[in-house]
Amino acid sequence: MQQEPWQIELKNCVRTLEELETYIPIENKERMREVLANMRLSITPHTLRLINFNDPHDPILLMCVPQERELTISPEELVDPIGDETRSPVPFLTHRYPDRVLIYATFFCSMFCRFCFRRFKTGEATPGPTRIDIDRIVAYLIQHSEVEEVILTGGDPLTLLDDQLDQWFRTLRSIPSIRRIRIHTRVLVNLPSRITNNLVAIFTRHMDATHPMYLVTHFNHPWEIARENIDAVAKLVNAGIVVRNQGPLLRGVNDNAATLEELFKRLTDIRVVPYYLHQLDLAKGTNHFRVPIQEGIALMRELQGRVTGIALPRYMLDLPGGKGKVPLTYSYAKKSQGQQWHIESPMGEQTSYQEPL
């Protein structure tokens, strides 16, 4: 059977140090092999075209090229930083919130991000669910009718073949309580050729006016938004699929207000809804990417008022141990006395607000 362009592109990813060395010098190969033993290497041809390899601080390079700093583990860092496995009643499923579950359709990715919080699975080539595993997942969902939303994640579920995805959607739509399907994927960023007309047709076949399909992607820097990415997003949005964006705050990549402002506005312009900006999870070997929470709150405060509300995501912390997400917010209001409040306006002006008695 003839392969599609996206499959050919996947085959041509940079996956070895020898291949990477054709783009960038590698000084200590032994140390780098230690890095890759913990987290594999894969960079798509699309992403390679966007990197300026003459700039060691290129933000896209930092996100996908392995560094020796990944071998430095802070004592606070965890194997399973958000407790996926502590809330897993059956294999390949996490039930953290009452009305929704995560299903790990695969642990393969087109590109392995160096800040990945699920590197304990994706980095070790963990096998995906078998037919028996899928049957157990379905049985669990039928037993738990409070679950209305399924989030297909991984790994990257859109690295599965079309017929595999079609089967997943058909299976999930056969469960009456499932109203929404959400897909978490980064192929819109690093493998936009994956968004084919046939894939879009599969999505639309399994959605209607009251059973939507959502796609959440992960653009982290405005330079990742190239023409191919814009076209891929347009295919999805024009077909009625809601596309949102979430990603981490990353040291050296997007930890300044100007970059975040450009990212959020460009996403909004191409009809991608900025959804979450995450405080980087405590995954092992990622501390060099981590921005202190106080800095993140200050950045979001700086953007309030200068970025339209439709382009401003929420800054979130995913708590260790599977305890869920909480917003990290700046406090604009302080109680004074009685019904009076001291309020800071978006532009920093101090004012008072009197509630009616």
C-alpha positions as YAML, in Angstrom:
chain: A
units: angstrom
residues:
- id: 1
  name: MET
  ca: [0.00, 0.00, 0.00]
- id: 2
  name: GLN
  ca: [1.32, 3.43, -0.95]
- id: 3
  name: GLN
  ca: [2.37, 5.57, 1.98]
- id: 4
  name: GLU
  ca: [1.03, 9.06, 2.53]
- id: 5
  name: PRO
  ca: [3.38, 12.08, 2.68]
- id: 6
  name: TRP
  ca: [3.07, 12.32, 6.46]
- id: 7
  name: GLN
  ca: [4.16, 8.70, 6.85]
- id: 8
  name: ILE
  ca: [7.18, 9.28, 4.62]
- id: 9
  name: GLU
  ca: [8.03, 12.37, 6.67]
- id: 10
  name: LEU
  ca: [7.84, 10.32, 9.86]
- id: 11
  name: LYS
  ca: [10.29, 7.81, 8.39]
- id: 12
  name: ASN
  ca: [12.71, 10.66, 7.66]
- id: 13
  name: CYS
  ca: [12.83, 12.04, 11.20]
- id: 14
  name: VAL
  ca: [16.21, 12.61, 12.82]
- id: 15
  name: ARG
  ca: [16.44, 9.85, 15.42]
- id: 16
  name: THR
  ca: [20.14, 9.22, 16.04]
- id: 17
  name: LEU
  ca: [23.09, 11.27, 17.22]
- id: 18
  name: GLU
  ca: [24.82, 10.60, 13.92]
- id: 19
  name: GLU
  ca: [21.88, 12.09, 12.00]
- id: 20
  name: LEU
  ca: [21.67, 15.02, 14.40]
- id: 21
  name: GLU
  ca: [25.39, 15.69, 13.96]
- id: 22
  name: THR
  ca: [24.79, 16.59, 10.31]
- id: 23
  name: TYR
  ca: [22.95, 19.67, 11.64]
- id: 24
  name: ILE
  ca: [24.77, 20.56, 14.85]
- id: 25
  name: PRO
  ca: [28.12, 19.58, 16.43]
- id: 26
  name: ILE
  ca: [27.95, 17.14, 19.35]
- id: 27
  name: GLU
  ca: [30.86, 17.47, 21.77]
- id: 28
  name: ASN
  ca: [30.30, 14.64, 24.25]
- id: 29
  name: LYS
  ca: [28.61, 11.72, 22.55]
- id: 30
  name: GLU
  ca: [28.81, 9.42, 25.57]
- id: 31
  name: ARG
  ca: [26.92, 11.88, 27.75]
- id: 32
  name: MET
  ca: [24.40, 12.46, 24.99]
- id: 33
  name: ARG
  ca: [23.82, 8.72, 24.71]
- id: 34
  name: GLU
  ca: [22.98, 8.75, 28.42]
- id: 35
  name: VAL
  ca: [20.44, 11.50, 27.71]
- id: 36
  name: LEU
  ca: [18.83, 9.48, 24.90]
- id: 37
  name: ALA
  ca: [18.66, 6.41, 27.14]
- id: 38
  name: ASN
  ca: [16.19, 8.39, 29.26]
- id: 39
  name: MET
  ca: [14.33, 10.17, 26.48]
- id: 40
  name: ARG
  ca: [14.45, 9.24, 22.81]
- id: 41
  name: LEU
  ca: [15.26, 11.61, 19.97]
- id: 42
  name: SER
  ca: [12.93, 12.40, 17.09]
- id: 43
  name: ILE
  ca: [12.73, 15.63, 15.10]
- id: 44
  name: THR
  ca: [10.49, 15.88, 12.05]
- id: 45
  name: PRO
  ca: [11.73, 17.32, 8.73]
- id: 46
  name: HIS
  ca: [9.13, 20.10, 9.07]
- id: 47
  name: THR
  ca: [10.59, 21.16, 12.42]
- id: 48
  name: LEU
  ca: [14.17, 20.89, 11.15]
- id: 49
  name: ARG
  ca: [13.33, 23.44, 8.45]
- id: 50
  name: LEU
  ca: [12.24, 25.96, 11.10]
- id: 51
  name: ILE
  ca: [15.37, 25.75, 13.27]
- id: 52
  name: ASN
  ca: [18.28, 28.16, 12.97]
- id: 53
  name: PHE
  ca: [21.12, 25.77, 13.83]
- id: 54
  name: ASN
  ca: [23.59, 28.67, 13.87]
- id: 55
  name: ASP
  ca: [21.86, 30.04, 16.96]
- id: 56
  name: PRO
  ca: [22.33, 27.86, 20.08]
- id: 57
  name: HIS
  ca: [19.49, 29.80, 21.72]
- id: 58
  name: ASP
  ca: [16.97, 29.19, 18.93]
- id: 59
  name: PRO
  ca: [13.71, 28.44, 20.80]
- id: 60
  name: ILE
  ca: [12.64, 25.59, 18.54]
- id: 61
  name: LEU
  ca: [16.09, 24.01, 18.79]
- id: 62
  name: LEU
  ca: [15.90, 24.15, 22.59]
- id: 63
  name: MET
  ca: [12.57, 22.32, 22.58]
- id: 64
  name: CYS
  ca: [13.66, 19.36, 20.48]
- id: 65
  name: VAL
  ca: [17.45, 18.94, 20.58]
- id: 66
  name: PRO
  ca: [18.68, 16.92, 23.59]
- id: 67
  name: GLN
  ca: [20.96, 18.59, 26.12]
- id: 68
  name: GLU
  ca: [23.30, 17.24, 28.78]
- id: 69
  name: ARG
  ca: [21.35, 19.29, 31.34]
- id: 70
  name: GLU
  ca: [18.62, 16.64, 31.15]
- id: 71
  name: LEU
  ca: [20.90, 14.41, 33.24]
- id: 72
  name: THR
  ca: [20.65, 16.84, 36.18]
- id: 73
  name: ILE
  ca: [17.77, 15.73, 38.39]
- id: 74
  name: SER
  ca: [16.37, 18.02, 41.09]
- id: 75
  name: PRO
  ca: [15.15, 16.30, 44.29]
- id: 76
  name: GLU
  ca: [11.65, 17.72, 43.73]
- id: 77
  name: GLU
  ca: [11.33, 16.15, 40.27]
- id: 78
  name: LEU
  ca: [9.21, 13.03, 39.86]
- id: 79
  name: VAL
  ca: [8.91, 10.07, 37.49]
- id: 80
  name: ASP
  ca: [5.13, 10.58, 37.20]
- id: 81
  name: PRO
  ca: [4.84, 14.31, 37.96]
- id: 82
  name: ILE
  ca: [1.06, 14.72, 37.72]
- id: 83
  name: GLY
  ca: [0.07, 11.31, 39.08]
- id: 84
  name: ASP
  ca: [-1.29, 9.72, 35.90]
- id: 85
  name: GLU
  ca: [-0.80, 6.25, 37.32]
- id: 86
  name: THR
  ca: [-2.19, 6.99, 40.79]
- id: 87
  name: ARG
  ca: [-5.60, 7.68, 39.20]
- id: 88
  name: SER
  ca: [-5.60, 4.77, 36.75]
- id: 89
  name: PRO
  ca: [-8.40, 2.28, 37.56]
- id: 90
  name: VAL
  ca: [-7.66, 0.26, 34.40]
- id: 91
  name: PRO
  ca: [-4.53, 0.26, 32.21]
- id: 92
  name: PHE
  ca: [-4.16, 3.13, 29.71]
- id: 93
  name: LEU
  ca: [-6.87, 5.24, 31.39]
- id: 94
  name: THR
  ca: [-6.67, 8.02, 33.99]
- id: 95
  name: HIS
  ca: [-9.84, 9.14, 35.78]
- id: 96
  name: ARG
  ca: [-8.84, 12.32, 37.62]
- id: 97
  name: TYR
  ca: [-12.02, 14.40, 37.32]
- id: 98
  name: PRO
  ca: [-15.61, 13.08, 37.67]
- id: 99
  name: ASP
  ca: [-16.88, 13.84, 34.15]
- id: 100
  name: ARG
  ca: [-13.85, 13.06, 31.96]
- id: 101
  name: VAL
  ca: [-11.03, 10.57, 31.46]
- id: 102
  name: LEU
  ca: [-7.71, 10.38, 29.66]
- id: 103
  name: ILE
  ca: [-7.08, 7.44, 27.36]
- id: 104
  name: TYR
  ca: [-3.51, 6.76, 26.22]
- id: 105
  name: ALA
  ca: [-4.09, 5.58, 22.65]
- id: 106
  name: THR
  ca: [-0.33, 5.34, 21.97]
- id: 107
  name: PHE
  ca: [2.91, 6.44, 23.56]
- id: 108
  name: PHE
  ca: [4.57, 7.19, 20.22]
- id: 109
  name: CYS
  ca: [5.20, 10.80, 19.15]
- id: 110
  name: SER
  ca: [6.34, 12.30, 15.88]
- id: 111
  name: MET
  ca: [8.73, 14.46, 17.89]
- id: 112
  name: PHE
  ca: [9.96, 13.95, 21.45]
- id: 113
  name: CYS
  ca: [9.87, 17.29, 23.26]
- id: 114
  name: ARG
  ca: [12.77, 17.66, 25.68]
- id: 115
  name: PHE
  ca: [10.47, 19.05, 28.41]
- id: 116
  name: CYS
  ca: [7.92, 16.22, 28.17]
- id: 117
  name: PHE
  ca: [6.11, 15.51, 31.45]
- id: 118
  name: ARG
  ca: [5.20, 11.99, 30.33]
- id: 119
  name: ARG
  ca: [8.76, 11.05, 29.37]
- id: 120
  name: PHE
  ca: [8.61, 8.02, 31.68]
- id: 121
  name: LYS
  ca: [6.27, 6.51, 29.06]
- id: 122
  name: THR
  ca: [7.06, 8.20, 25.75]
- id: 123
  name: GLY
  ca: [10.80, 8.18, 26.33]
- id: 124
  name: GLU
  ca: [10.99, 4.42, 26.78]
- id: 125
  name: ALA
  ca: [9.00, 3.19, 23.76]
- id: 126
  name: THR
  ca: [6.17, 1.90, 25.96]
- id: 127
  name: PRO
  ca: [3.68, -0.25, 23.97]
- id: 128
  name: GLY
  ca: [0.15, 1.07, 23.48]
- id: 129
  name: PRO
  ca: [-3.12, -0.64, 24.45]
- id: 130
  name: THR
  ca: [-4.03, -4.09, 23.12]
- id: 131
  name: ARG
  ca: [-7.52, -5.21, 22.10]
- id: 132
  name: ILE
  ca: [-7.99, -6.62, 25.61]
- id: 133
  name: ASP
  ca: [-6.96, -3.27, 27.12]
- id: 134
  name: ILE
  ca: [-9.46, -1.43, 24.90]
- id: 135
  name: ASP
  ca: [-12.24, -3.82, 25.95]
- id: 136
  name: ARG
  ca: [-11.44, -3.09, 29.60]
- id: 137
  name: ILE
  ca: [-11.52, 0.66, 28.91]
- id: 138
  name: VAL
  ca: [-14.92, 0.37, 27.22]
- id: 139
  name: ALA
  ca: [-16.30, -1.72, 30.10]
- id: 140
  name: TYR
  ca: [-15.09, 0.90, 32.58]
- id: 141
  name: LEU
  ca: [-16.73, 3.74, 30.63]
- id: 142
  name: ILE
  ca: [-20.03, 1.85, 30.42]
- id: 143
  name: GLN
  ca: [-19.94, 1.28, 34.18]
- id: 144
  name: HIS
  ca: [-19.16, 4.96, 34.83]
- id: 145
  name: SER
  ca: [-21.90, 6.88, 33.07]
- id: 146
  name: GLU
  ca: [-20.81, 10.09, 34.82]
- id: 147
  name: VAL
  ca: [-17.97, 10.25, 32.27]
- id: 148
  name: GLU
  ca: [-19.13, 12.53, 29.44]
- id: 149
  name: GLU
  ca: [-15.82, 13.40, 27.83]
- id: 150
  name: VAL
  ca: [-12.93, 11.27, 26.60]
- id: 151
  name: ILE
  ca: [-9.52, 12.79, 25.97]
- id: 152
  name: LEU
  ca: [-7.38, 10.74, 23.60]
- id: 153
  name: THR
  ca: [-3.78, 11.45, 24.46]
- id: 154
  name: GLY
  ca: [-0.44, 9.69, 24.67]
- id: 155
  name: GLY
  ca: [2.07, 10.01, 23.17]
- id: 156
  name: ASP
  ca: [0.30, 11.51, 20.21]
- id: 157
  name: PRO
  ca: [-2.90, 9.79, 19.07]
- id: 158
  name: LEU
  ca: [-2.70, 11.36, 15.61]
- id: 159
  name: THR
  ca: [0.37, 9.25, 14.85]
- id: 160
  name: LEU
  ca: [-2.06, 6.32, 14.63]
- id: 161
  name: LEU
  ca: [-3.30, 5.29, 11.19]
- id: 162
  name: ASP
  ca: [-6.63, 6.55, 9.90]
- id: 163
  name: ASP
  ca: [-8.41, 3.23, 10.34]
- id: 164
  name: GLN
  ca: [-7.15, 2.95, 13.92]
- id: 165
  name: LEU
  ca: [-8.49, 6.40, 14.75]
- id: 166
  name: ASP
  ca: [-11.77, 5.63, 12.99]
- id: 167
  name: GLN
  ca: [-12.13, 2.53, 15.16]
- id: 168
  name: TRP
  ca: [-11.43, 4.49, 18.34]
- id: 169
  name: PHE
  ca: [-14.06, 7.09, 17.45]
- id: 170
  name: ARG
  ca: [-16.60, 4.44, 16.47]
- id: 171
  name: THR
  ca: [-16.04, 2.63, 19.76]
- id: 172
  name: LEU
  ca: [-16.37, 5.77, 21.86]
- id: 173
  name: ARG
  ca: [-19.46, 7.01, 20.02]
- id: 174
  name: SER
  ca: [-21.16, 3.66, 20.73]
- id: 175
  name: ILE
  ca: [-21.16, 4.52, 24.46]
- id: 176
  name: PRO
  ca: [-24.29, 6.65, 25.09]
- id: 177
  name: SER
  ca: [-22.83, 8.69, 27.95]
- id: 178
  name: ILE
  ca: [-19.86, 9.98, 25.91]
- id: 179
  name: ARG
  ca: [-20.81, 13.40, 24.55]
- id: 180
  name: ARG
  ca: [-17.46, 14.95, 23.74]
- id: 181
  name: ILE
  ca: [-14.22, 13.60, 22.28]
- id: 182
  name: ARG
  ca: [-11.05, 15.58, 22.72]
- id: 183
  name: ILE
  ca: [-7.70, 14.84, 21.07]
- id: 184
  name: HIS
  ca: [-4.41, 16.09, 22.47]
- id: 185
  name: THR
  ca: [-1.81, 16.28, 19.72]
- id: 186
  name: ARG
  ca: [1.31, 18.10, 18.60]
- id: 187
  name: VAL
  ca: [1.19, 17.01, 14.95]
- id: 188
  name: LEU
  ca: [-0.43, 20.35, 14.08]
- id: 189
  name: VAL
  ca: [2.89, 21.87, 15.17]
- id: 190
  name: ASN
  ca: [5.57, 19.45, 13.99]
- id: 191
  name: LEU
  ca: [3.82, 17.24, 11.41]
- id: 192
  name: PRO
  ca: [1.10, 19.37, 9.76]
- id: 193
  name: SER
  ca: [1.05, 17.04, 6.74]
- id: 194
  name: ARG
  ca: [-0.79, 14.57, 9.01]
- id: 195
  name: ILE
  ca: [-3.94, 16.71, 8.73]
- id: 196
  name: THR
  ca: [-5.18, 15.15, 5.50]
- id: 197
  name: ASN
  ca: [-8.60, 15.49, 3.90]
- id: 198
  name: ASN
  ca: [-9.31, 11.87, 4.81]
- id: 199
  name: LEU
  ca: [-8.45, 12.47, 8.47]
- id: 200
  name: VAL
  ca: [-10.74, 15.50, 8.60]
- id: 201
  name: ALA
  ca: [-13.51, 13.40, 7.01]
- id: 202
  name: ILE
  ca: [-13.07, 10.79, 9.76]
- id: 203
  name: PHE
  ca: [-13.43, 13.49, 12.41]
- id: 204
  name: THR
  ca: [-16.58, 14.94, 10.87]
- id: 205
  name: ARG
  ca: [-18.13, 11.49, 10.42]
- id: 206
  name: HIS
  ca: [-18.07, 11.04, 14.19]
- id: 207
  name: MET
  ca: [-19.44, 14.43, 15.25]
- id: 208
  name: ASP
  ca: [-22.74, 16.26, 15.07]
- id: 209
  name: ALA
  ca: [-24.45, 19.33, 16.54]
- id: 210
  name: THR
  ca: [-24.47, 17.90, 20.08]
- id: 211
  name: HIS
  ca: [-21.46, 15.57, 19.92]
- id: 212
  name: PRO
  ca: [-18.49, 17.82, 19.12]
- id: 213
  name: MET
  ca: [-14.89, 16.96, 18.41]
- id: 214
  name: TYR
  ca: [-12.19, 19.08, 20.05]
- id: 215
  name: LEU
  ca: [-8.52, 19.16, 19.19]
- id: 216
  name: VAL
  ca: [-6.01, 20.60, 21.65]
- id: 217
  name: THR
  ca: [-2.56, 21.28, 20.24]
- id: 218
  name: HIS
  ca: [0.72, 22.61, 21.64]
- id: 219
  name: PHE
  ca: [2.26, 25.65, 19.97]
- id: 220
  name: ASN
  ca: [4.83, 27.09, 22.39]
- id: 221
  name: HIS
  ca: [6.49, 29.80, 20.30]
- id: 222
  name: PRO
  ca: [5.23, 32.01, 17.45]
- id: 223
  name: TRP
  ca: [8.03, 30.78, 15.15]
- id: 224
  name: GLU
  ca: [6.34, 27.38, 15.12]
- id: 225
  name: ILE
  ca: [3.40, 28.87, 13.21]
- id: 226
  name: ALA
  ca: [4.44, 28.43, 9.58]
- id: 227
  name: ARG
  ca: [2.32, 28.39, 6.42]
- id: 228
  name: GLU
  ca: [1.86, 24.61, 6.55]
- id: 229
  name: ASN
  ca: [0.62, 24.85, 10.14]
- id: 230
  name: ILE
  ca: [-1.86, 27.59, 9.28]
- id: 231
  name: ASP
  ca: [-3.25, 25.52, 6.39]
- id: 232
  name: ALA
  ca: [-3.60, 22.44, 8.61]
- id: 233
  name: VAL
  ca: [-5.48, 24.42, 11.25]
- id: 234
  name: ALA
  ca: [-7.78, 25.88, 8.59]
- id: 235
  name: LYS
  ca: [-8.76, 22.40, 7.36]
- id: 236
  name: LEU
  ca: [-9.90, 21.45, 10.84]
- id: 237
  name: VAL
  ca: [-11.64, 24.68, 11.80]
- id: 238
  name: ASN
  ca: [-13.42, 24.96, 8.44]
- id: 239
  name: ALA
  ca: [-14.82, 21.48, 9.09]
- id: 240
  name: GLY
  ca: [-16.29, 22.55, 12.44]
- id: 241
  name: ILE
  ca: [-13.60, 21.10, 14.72]
- id: 242
  name: VAL
  ca: [-12.74, 23.36, 17.64]
- id: 243
  name: VAL
  ca: [-8.97, 23.80, 18.00]
- id: 244
  name: ARG
  ca: [-7.45, 24.99, 21.27]
- id: 245
  name: ASN
  ca: [-3.86, 25.42, 22.40]
- id: 246
  name: GLN
  ca: [-2.08, 24.58, 25.61]
- id: 247
  name: GLY
  ca: [1.60, 24.50, 26.40]
- id: 248
  name: PRO
  ca: [4.14, 25.10, 29.14]
- id: 249
  name: LEU
  ca: [5.95, 28.24, 30.14]
- id: 250
  name: LEU
  ca: [9.56, 27.43, 29.20]
- id: 251
  name: ARG
  ca: [12.78, 29.14, 30.25]
- id: 252
  name: GLY
  ca: [14.60, 30.45, 27.18]
- id: 253
  name: VAL
  ca: [11.68, 29.70, 24.87]
- id: 254
  name: ASN
  ca: [8.64, 31.79, 25.78]
- id: 255
  name: ASP
  ca: [9.38, 33.29, 29.21]
- id: 256
  name: ASN
  ca: [8.86, 36.92, 28.25]
- id: 257
  name: ALA
  ca: [5.74, 38.97, 27.70]
- id: 258
  name: ALA
  ca: [6.53, 39.97, 24.11]
- id: 259
  name: THR
  ca: [6.88, 36.35, 22.94]
- id: 260
  name: LEU
  ca: [3.74, 35.22, 24.76]
- id: 261
  name: GLU
  ca: [1.77, 38.17, 23.39]
- id: 262
  name: GLU
  ca: [2.82, 37.38, 19.82]
- id: 263
  name: LEU
  ca: [2.07, 33.67, 20.32]
- id: 264
  name: PHE
  ca: [-1.40, 34.20, 21.77]
- id: 265
  name: LYS
  ca: [-2.39, 36.81, 19.17]
- id: 266
  name: ARG
  ca: [-1.11, 34.78, 16.21]
- id: 267
  name: LEU
  ca: [-2.96, 31.71, 17.47]
- id: 268
  name: THR
  ca: [-6.16, 33.72, 17.77]
- id: 269
  name: ASP
  ca: [-5.68, 35.10, 14.26]
- id: 270
  name: ILE
  ca: [-5.54, 31.56, 12.82]
- id: 271
  name: ARG
  ca: [-8.63, 30.57, 14.87]
- id: 272
  name: VAL
  ca: [-6.84, 28.56, 17.55]
- id: 273
  name: VAL
  ca: [-8.15, 29.37, 21.03]
- id: 274
  name: PRO
  ca: [-5.39, 29.94, 23.63]
- id: 275
  name: TYR
  ca: [-6.54, 27.63, 26.41]
- id: 276
  name: TYR
  ca: [-3.88, 26.94, 29.06]
- id: 277
  name: LEU
  ca: [-0.37, 28.17, 29.76]
- id: 278
  name: HIS
  ca: [1.04, 25.52, 32.09]
- id: 279
  name: GLN
  ca: [3.57, 25.84, 34.85]
- id: 280
  name: LEU
  ca: [6.08, 23.21, 33.76]
- id: 281
  name: ASP
  ca: [5.43, 19.89, 35.48]
- id: 282
  name: LEU
  ca: [8.06, 18.41, 37.79]
- id: 283
  name: ALA
  ca: [9.30, 15.79, 35.33]
- id: 284
  name: LYS
  ca: [12.81, 14.48, 35.86]
- id: 285
  name: GLY
  ca: [15.55, 16.29, 33.96]
- id: 286
  name: THR
  ca: [13.51, 19.36, 33.01]
- id: 287
  name: ASN
  ca: [14.56, 21.92, 35.63]
- id: 288
  name: HIS
  ca: [16.60, 23.97, 33.14]
- id: 289
  name: PHE
  ca: [13.29, 24.79, 31.41]
- id: 290
  name: ARG
  ca: [11.43, 25.74, 34.59]
- id: 291
  name: VAL
  ca: [10.27, 29.31, 35.26]
- id: 292
  name: PRO
  ca: [9.42, 30.20, 38.90]
- id: 293
  name: ILE
  ca: [5.69, 30.48, 39.56]
- id: 294
  name: GLN
  ca: [6.03, 34.09, 40.74]
- id: 295
  name: GLU
  ca: [7.60, 35.03, 37.39]
- id: 296
  name: GLY
  ca: [4.78, 33.31, 35.53]
- id: 297
  name: ILE
  ca: [2.14, 35.19, 37.52]
- id: 298
  name: ALA
  ca: [3.96, 38.47, 36.82]
- id: 299
  name: LEU
  ca: [4.07, 37.69, 33.08]
- id: 300
  name: MET
  ca: [0.33, 37.03, 32.96]
- id: 301
  name: ARG
  ca: [-0.28, 40.23, 34.94]
- id: 302
  name: GLU
  ca: [1.75, 42.15, 32.36]
- id: 303
  name: LEU
  ca: [-0.38, 40.74, 29.54]
- id: 304
  name: GLN
  ca: [-3.70, 41.52, 31.22]
- id: 305
  name: GLY
  ca: [-5.25, 44.51, 29.49]
- id: 306
  name: ARG
  ca: [-2.75, 44.66, 26.64]
- id: 307
  name: VAL
  ca: [-3.89, 41.34, 25.11]
- id: 308
  name: THR
  ca: [-7.54, 40.91, 24.17]
- id: 309
  name: GLY
  ca: [-9.48, 38.59, 26.46]
- id: 310
  name: ILE
  ca: [-10.23, 36.16, 23.62]
- id: 311
  name: ALA
  ca: [-6.47, 35.58, 23.22]
- id: 312
  name: LEU
  ca: [-5.50, 35.22, 26.89]
- id: 313
  name: PRO
  ca: [-5.21, 31.69, 28.30]
- id: 314
  name: ARG
  ca: [-5.30, 30.69, 31.95]
- id: 315
  name: TYR
  ca: [-2.02, 30.06, 33.75]
- id: 316
  name: MET
  ca: [-2.35, 26.64, 35.40]
- id: 317
  name: LEU
  ca: [-0.50, 24.35, 37.78]
- id: 318
  name: ASP
  ca: [-1.09, 20.59, 37.57]
- id: 319
  name: LEU
  ca: [-0.59, 19.34, 41.11]
- id: 320
  name: PRO
  ca: [1.57, 16.28, 41.82]
- id: 321
  name: GLY
  ca: [-0.13, 13.09, 42.91]
- id: 322
  name: GLY
  ca: [-3.03, 13.37, 40.49]
- id: 323
  name: LYS
  ca: [-4.74, 16.10, 42.53]
- id: 324
  name: GLY
  ca: [-5.71, 18.14, 39.47]
- id: 325
  name: LYS
  ca: [-5.16, 21.59, 37.98]
- id: 326
  name: VAL
  ca: [-5.48, 24.93, 39.76]
- id: 327
  name: PRO
  ca: [-5.25, 28.43, 38.24]
- id: 328
  name: LEU
  ca: [-2.27, 30.57, 39.23]
- id: 329
  name: THR
  ca: [-3.66, 34.09, 39.35]
- id: 330
  name: TYR
  ca: [-2.68, 37.60, 40.30]
- id: 331
  name: SER
  ca: [-4.85, 39.12, 43.03]
- id: 332
  name: TYR
  ca: [-6.42, 42.33, 41.74]
- id: 333
  name: ALA
  ca: [-8.85, 42.80, 44.64]
- id: 334
  name: LYS
  ca: [-8.21, 43.33, 48.36]
- id: 335
  name: LYS
  ca: [-10.97, 43.73, 50.93]
- id: 336
  name: SER
  ca: [-10.79, 47.05, 52.77]
- id: 337
  name: GLN
  ca: [-13.63, 47.45, 55.24]
- id: 338
  name: GLY
  ca: [-17.35, 46.85, 55.13]
- id: 339
  name: GLN
  ca: [-18.39, 46.47, 51.50]
- id: 340
  name: GLN
  ca: [-15.41, 48.37, 50.11]
- id: 341
  name: TRP
  ca: [-12.62, 46.84, 48.03]
- id: 342
  name: HIS
  ca: [-9.28, 48.17, 46.82]
- id: 343
  name: ILE
  ca: [-8.93, 47.18, 43.15]
- id: 344
  name: GLU
  ca: [-6.02, 47.33, 40.72]
- id: 345
  name: SER
  ca: [-7.15, 48.03, 37.15]
- id: 346
  name: PRO
  ca: [-5.65, 46.16, 34.15]
- id: 347
  name: MET
  ca: [-3.43, 49.18, 33.50]
- id: 348
  name: GLY
  ca: [-2.19, 49.30, 37.11]
- id: 349
  name: GLU
  ca: [-4.39, 52.13, 38.40]
- id: 350
  name: GLN
  ca: [-5.44, 51.79, 42.05]
- id: 351
  name: THR
  ca: [-9.14, 52.38, 42.61]
- id: 352
  name: SER
  ca: [-11.89, 51.53, 45.07]
- id: 353
  name: TYR
  ca: [-15.09, 49.62, 44.52]
- id: 354
  name: GLN
  ca: [-18.10, 49.89, 46.82]
- id: 355
  name: GLU
  ca: [-20.55, 46.97, 46.84]
- id: 356
  name: PRO
  ca: [-24.19, 47.88, 47.50]
- id: 357
  name: LEU
  ca: [-25.40, 47.05, 51.01]
...
